[in-house]
Amino acid sequence: MRELVEAMIEKIEYFGLEEKAEYYREETESELSRNDFPDNQYLWAMIKDMAEILEQYTA
């Protein structure tokens, strides 16, 4: 899970969205420290949000 999140955050930074990247870095790190298992629904929601942001820049 951590590798996926970190890769997505790096892509968000690549597109010049440092504030969003920092927000997701803090939130995902906090969530991963509590529950890093694949059933973490809040983490999946953040991944979905990041994917939607990246879609806007790659579509």
TIVOTOR-223642 format. One record per atom (N, C-alpha, C, O, CB): residue number from 1; residue in one letter; x, y, z. Coordinates in Angstrom, 3 decimals. Glycine has a CB too. Layout:
SITE;NUM;A;X;Y;Z
...
END
This chain:
SITE;1;M;0.828;-1.180;0.000
SITE;1;M;0.000;0.000;0.000
SITE;1;M;0.880;1.255;0.000
SITE;1;M;0.632;2.208;-0.739
SITE;1;M;-0.946;-0.008;1.211
SITE;2;R;1.882;1.229;0.823
SITE;2;R;2.748;2.403;0.963
SITE;2;R;3.420;2.762;-0.370
SITE;2;R;3.522;3.939;-0.714
SITE;2;R;3.819;2.149;2.043
SITE;3;E;3.875;1.757;-1.116
SITE;3;E;4.546;2.021;-2.382
SITE;3;E;3.595;2.663;-3.383
SITE;3;E;3.982;3.576;-4.112
SITE;3;E;5.122;0.729;-2.958
SITE;4;L;2.364;2.197;-3.421
SITE;4;L;1.366;2.758;-4.322
SITE;4;L;1.099;4.223;-3.994
SITE;4;L;1.076;5.073;-4.885
SITE;4;L;0.067;1.953;-4.246
SITE;5;V;0.901;4.508;-2.727
SITE;5;V;0.612;5.868;-2.278
SITE;5;V;1.790;6.790;-2.583
SITE;5;V;1.597;7.898;-3.084
SITE;5;V;0.292;5.886;-0.770
SITE;6;E;2.990;6.347;-2.289
SITE;6;E;4.168;7.182;-2.534
SITE;6;E;4.347;7.477;-4.017
SITE;6;E;4.712;8.593;-4.388
SITE;6;E;5.419;6.504;-1.988
SITE;7;A;4.093;6.487;-4.865
SITE;7;A;4.213;6.694;-6.312
SITE;7;A;3.193;7.714;-6.805
SITE;7;A;3.508;8.557;-7.643
SITE;7;A;4.032;5.365;-7.062
SITE;8;M;1.992;7.638;-6.293
SITE;8;M;0.955;8.576;-6.712
SITE;8;M;1.275;9.993;-6.241
SITE;8;M;1.064;10.956;-6.978
SITE;8;M;-0.411;8.135;-6.172
SITE;9;I;1.775;10.119;-5.039
SITE;9;I;2.134;11.441;-4.518
SITE;9;I;3.273;12.039;-5.341
SITE;9;I;3.271;13.240;-5.607
SITE;9;I;2.538;11.351;-3.025
SITE;10;E;4.238;11.226;-5.746
SITE;10;E;5.333;11.715;-6.589
SITE;10;E;4.805;12.240;-7.917
SITE;10;E;5.290;13.250;-8.427
SITE;10;E;6.360;10.603;-6.836
SITE;11;K;3.810;11.555;-8.477
SITE;11;K;3.217;12.011;-9.738
SITE;11;K;2.474;13.330;-9.551
SITE;11;K;2.525;14.204;-10.416
SITE;11;K;2.263;10.946;-10.299
SITE;12;I;1.791;13.471;-8.433
SITE;12;I;1.085;14.722;-8.147
SITE;12;I;2.095;15.863;-8.033
SITE;12;I;1.848;16.960;-8.535
SITE;12;I;0.246;14.601;-6.841
SITE;13;E;3.222;15.616;-7.381
SITE;13;E;4.280;16.622;-7.285
SITE;13;E;4.836;16.965;-8.659
SITE;13;E;5.140;18.124;-8.943
SITE;13;E;5.405;16.130;-6.373
SITE;14;Y;4.966;15.960;-9.504
SITE;14;Y;5.499;16.158;-10.844
SITE;14;Y;4.676;17.187;-11.624
SITE;14;Y;5.223;17.955;-12.415
SITE;14;Y;5.534;14.829;-11.598
SITE;15;F;3.373;17.197;-11.401
SITE;15;F;2.493;18.128;-12.095
SITE;15;F;2.405;19.481;-11.402
SITE;15;F;1.564;20.305;-11.761
SITE;15;F;1.118;17.535;-12.218
SITE;16;G;3.256;19.717;-10.422
SITE;16;G;3.339;21.025;-9.780
SITE;16;G;2.285;21.281;-8.728
SITE;16;G;1.986;22.433;-8.413
SITE;16;G;3.251;22.076;-10.801
SITE;17;L;1.727;20.240;-8.191
SITE;17;L;0.673;20.371;-7.181
SITE;17;L;1.241;20.050;-5.800
SITE;17;L;0.806;19.112;-5.133
SITE;17;L;-0.526;19.437;-7.508
SITE;18;E;2.216;20.849;-5.394
SITE;18;E;2.927;20.573;-4.146
SITE;18;E;2.015;20.611;-2.918
SITE;18;E;2.163;19.793;-2.011
SITE;18;E;4.049;21.567;-3.971
SITE;19;E;1.075;21.557;-2.887
SITE;19;E;0.190;21.656;-1.723
SITE;19;E;-0.682;20.415;-1.579
SITE;19;E;-0.863;19.895;-0.478
SITE;19;E;-0.692;22.899;-1.831
SITE;20;K;-1.221;19.947;-2.705
SITE;20;K;-2.040;18.731;-2.657
SITE;20;K;-1.173;17.527;-2.278
SITE;20;K;-1.594;16.667;-1.505
SITE;20;K;-2.740;18.486;-4.023
SITE;21;A;0.027;17.480;-2.826
SITE;21;A;0.925;16.371;-2.525
SITE;21;A;1.258;16.345;-1.043
SITE;21;A;1.273;15.281;-0.425
SITE;21;A;2.209;16.471;-3.356
SITE;22;E;1.521;17.499;-0.479
SITE;22;E;1.845;17.569;0.951
SITE;22;E;0.654;17.127;1.799
SITE;22;E;0.815;16.399;2.779
SITE;22;E;2.271;19.001;1.340
SITE;23;Y;-0.544;17.574;1.413
SITE;23;Y;-1.753;17.174;2.131
SITE;23;Y;-1.906;15.651;2.110
SITE;23;Y;-2.119;15.027;3.149
SITE;23;Y;-2.999;17.851;1.513
SITE;24;Y;-1.796;15.058;0.914
SITE;24;Y;-1.958;13.608;0.807
SITE;24;Y;-0.825;12.868;1.511
SITE;24;Y;-1.044;11.797;2.077
SITE;24;Y;-2.022;13.188;-0.662
SITE;25;R;0.375;13.424;1.482
SITE;25;R;1.495;12.782;2.179
SITE;25;R;1.221;12.714;3.686
SITE;25;R;1.420;11.675;4.314
SITE;25;R;2.815;13.548;1.907
SITE;26;E;0.767;13.824;4.250
SITE;26;E;0.472;13.848;5.688
SITE;26;E;-0.680;12.919;6.043
SITE;26;E;-0.593;12.150;7.000
SITE;26;E;0.143;15.267;6.137
SITE;27;E;-1.752;12.992;5.274
SITE;27;E;-2.936;12.172;5.559
SITE;27;E;-2.669;10.681;5.388
SITE;27;E;-3.057;9.874;6.233
SITE;27;E;-4.082;12.587;4.658
SITE;28;T;-2.010;10.323;4.298
SITE;28;T;-1.766;8.897;4.073
SITE;28;T;-0.757;8.347;5.080
SITE;28;T;-0.897;7.211;5.534
SITE;28;T;-1.264;8.660;2.641
SITE;29;E;0.239;9.124;5.427
SITE;29;E;1.215;8.663;6.426
SITE;29;E;0.528;8.415;7.765
SITE;29;E;0.781;7.412;8.433
SITE;29;E;2.356;9.696;6.596
SITE;30;S;-0.336;9.336;8.139
SITE;30;S;-1.086;9.175;9.381
SITE;30;S;-1.958;7.926;9.336
SITE;30;S;-2.016;7.160;10.298
SITE;30;S;-1.951;10.410;9.647
SITE;31;E;-2.622;7.736;8.223
SITE;31;E;-3.523;6.584;8.092
SITE;31;E;-2.740;5.277;8.017
SITE;31;E;-3.142;4.280;8.617
SITE;31;E;-4.408;6.736;6.846
SITE;32;L;-1.630;5.271;7.289
SITE;32;L;-0.810;4.062;7.189
SITE;32;L;-0.213;3.679;8.535
SITE;32;L;-0.028;2.495;8.817
SITE;32;L;0.304;4.261;6.167
SITE;33;S;0.088;4.664;9.363
SITE;33;S;0.644;4.343;10.680
SITE;33;S;-0.406;3.687;11.574
SITE;33;S;-0.070;2.910;12.468
SITE;33;S;1.192;5.612;11.353
SITE;34;R;-1.667;4.000;11.331
SITE;34;R;-2.753;3.376;12.107
SITE;34;R;-3.171;2.032;11.553
SITE;34;R;-3.401;1.085;12.305
SITE;34;R;-3.952;4.286;12.148
SITE;35;N;-3.270;1.949;10.218
SITE;35;N;-3.774;0.731;9.602
SITE;35;N;-3.231;0.649;8.181
SITE;35;N;-3.700;1.360;7.292
SITE;35;N;-5.333;0.695;9.610
SITE;36;D;-2.247;-0.212;7.965
SITE;36;D;-1.664;-0.327;6.628
SITE;36;D;-2.149;-1.570;5.886
SITE;36;D;-1.499;-2.030;4.947
SITE;36;D;-0.151;-0.349;6.724
SITE;37;F;-3.277;-2.107;6.303
SITE;37;F;-3.830;-3.287;5.657
SITE;37;F;-4.709;-2.894;4.473
SITE;37;F;-5.264;-1.795;4.466
SITE;37;F;-4.630;-4.120;6.662
SITE;38;P;-4.847;-3.760;3.478
SITE;38;P;-5.622;-3.436;2.274
SITE;38;P;-7.106;-3.153;2.511
SITE;38;P;-7.781;-2.657;1.609
SITE;38;P;-5.503;-4.553;1.308
SITE;39;D;-7.621;-3.451;3.684
SITE;39;D;-9.039;-3.201;3.939
SITE;39;D;-9.306;-1.801;4.492
SITE;39;D;-10.422;-1.512;4.923
SITE;39;D;-9.573;-4.234;4.903
SITE;40;N;-8.306;-0.941;4.484
SITE;40;N;-8.437;0.416;5.005
SITE;40;N;-9.222;1.273;4.003
SITE;40;N;-8.673;1.731;3.002
SITE;40;N;-7.034;1.039;5.286
SITE;41;Q;-10.489;1.477;4.281
SITE;41;Q;-11.362;2.174;3.342
SITE;41;Q;-11.021;3.657;3.206
SITE;41;Q;-11.150;4.214;2.116
SITE;41;Q;-12.797;2.025;3.776
SITE;42;Y;-10.595;4.297;4.272
SITE;42;Y;-10.235;5.714;4.186
SITE;42;Y;-9.021;5.893;3.265
SITE;42;Y;-8.961;6.836;2.476
SITE;42;Y;-9.935;6.290;5.600
SITE;43;L;-8.072;4.987;3.377
SITE;43;L;-6.886;5.041;2.525
SITE;43;L;-7.281;4.832;1.059
SITE;43;L;-6.769;5.517;0.174
SITE;43;L;-5.849;3.975;2.966
SITE;44;W;-8.178;3.901;0.808
SITE;44;W;-8.641;3.678;-0.563
SITE;44;W;-9.366;4.902;-1.102
SITE;44;W;-9.254;5.207;-2.290
SITE;44;W;-9.561;2.456;-0.627
SITE;45;A;-10.098;5.603;-0.265
SITE;45;A;-10.785;6.823;-0.696
SITE;45;A;-9.758;7.891;-1.097
SITE;45;A;-9.953;8.598;-2.086
SITE;45;A;-11.713;7.358;0.434
SITE;46;M;-8.673;8.007;-0.336
SITE;46;M;-7.624;8.962;-0.696
SITE;46;M;-6.934;8.562;-1.995
SITE;46;M;-6.603;9.419;-2.814
SITE;46;M;-6.594;9.071;0.430
SITE;47;I;-6.718;7.268;-2.185
SITE;47;I;-6.115;6.788;-3.427
SITE;47;I;-7.022;7.129;-4.606
SITE;47;I;-6.543;7.547;-5.660
SITE;47;I;-5.858;5.260;-3.362
SITE;48;K;-8.316;6.952;-4.431
SITE;48;K;-9.274;7.293;-5.482
SITE;48;K;-9.214;8.787;-5.798
SITE;48;K;-9.216;9.172;-6.968
SITE;48;K;-10.702;6.893;-5.062
SITE;49;D;-9.162;9.621;-4.777
SITE;49;D;-9.058;11.065;-4.977
SITE;49;D;-7.788;11.426;-5.750
SITE;49;D;-7.817;12.247;-6.667
SITE;49;D;-9.078;11.792;-3.627
SITE;50;M;-6.684;10.804;-5.367
SITE;50;M;-5.422;11.092;-6.059
SITE;50;M;-5.495;10.633;-7.511
SITE;50;M;-4.989;11.313;-8.403
SITE;50;M;-4.236;10.407;-5.342
SITE;51;A;-6.119;9.488;-7.752
SITE;51;A;-6.257;8.988;-9.121
SITE;51;A;-7.089;9.944;-9.968
SITE;51;A;-6.784;10.160;-11.140
SITE;51;A;-6.893;7.591;-9.122
SITE;52;E;-8.133;10.514;-9.386
SITE;52;E;-8.964;11.466;-10.119
SITE;52;E;-8.181;12.739;-10.446
SITE;52;E;-8.337;13.301;-11.529
SITE;52;E;-10.223;11.811;-9.309
SITE;53;I;-7.351;13.188;-9.526
SITE;53;I;-6.508;14.362;-9.784
SITE;53;I;-5.538;14.058;-10.923
SITE;53;I;-5.376;14.864;-11.839
SITE;53;I;-5.729;14.779;-8.503
SITE;54;L;-4.899;12.902;-10.862
SITE;54;L;-3.937;12.538;-11.909
SITE;54;L;-4.626;12.360;-13.257
SITE;54;L;-4.043;12.671;-14.295
SITE;54;L;-3.196;11.252;-11.529
SITE;55;E;-5.838;11.870;-13.252
SITE;55;E;-6.579;11.699;-14.490
SITE;55;E;-6.797;13.039;-15.198
SITE;55;E;-6.755;13.111;-16.427
SITE;55;E;-7.918;11.027;-14.209
SITE;56;Q;-7.025;14.082;-14.430
SITE;56;Q;-7.231;15.409;-15.004
SITE;56;Q;-5.982;15.900;-15.741
SITE;56;Q;-6.084;16.637;-16.721
SITE;56;Q;-7.617;16.405;-13.907
SITE;57;Y;-4.821;15.493;-15.269
SITE;57;Y;-3.566;15.965;-15.853
SITE;57;Y;-3.017;15.045;-16.934
SITE;57;Y;-2.121;15.433;-17.684
SITE;57;Y;-2.540;16.127;-14.777
SITE;58;T;-3.542;13.843;-17.017
SITE;58;T;-3.020;12.897;-18.016
SITE;58;T;-4.020;12.585;-19.109
SITE;58;T;-3.659;12.006;-20.133
SITE;58;T;-2.604;11.614;-17.347
SITE;59;A;-5.265;12.961;-18.905
SITE;59;A;-6.301;12.618;-19.915
SITE;59;A;-6.329;13.611;-21.043
SITE;59;A;-7.131;13.474;-21.967
SITE;59;A;-7.684;12.550;-19.273
END
